[in-house]
């Protein structure tokens, strides 16, 4: 019999922007600790998007930027940190 085992570690990542409307972002642009270029998170559910949108709505905007993969996001200087599992981005 086979069993599928998933392993995920958490890591620090700074929220540096978002994709979609600021009050209901679809994804976050995160900068993992020790990396130079941000990545986009996995798509967020409506509840999480609303909670994070309340914080992002008051953060200063820093224009459009690109991730390493060439995806566009709106930069934010919120300076917020969050815990992410690698499968989230």
Protein Blocks (a to p, Z undefined) as FASTA:
>chain_A
ZZddddddddddddfbdedjfklcfbdcdddehiabdcddddddfklmmmmmmmmmmpcc
ebjaddfkopacdddfklpacdddfklZZ
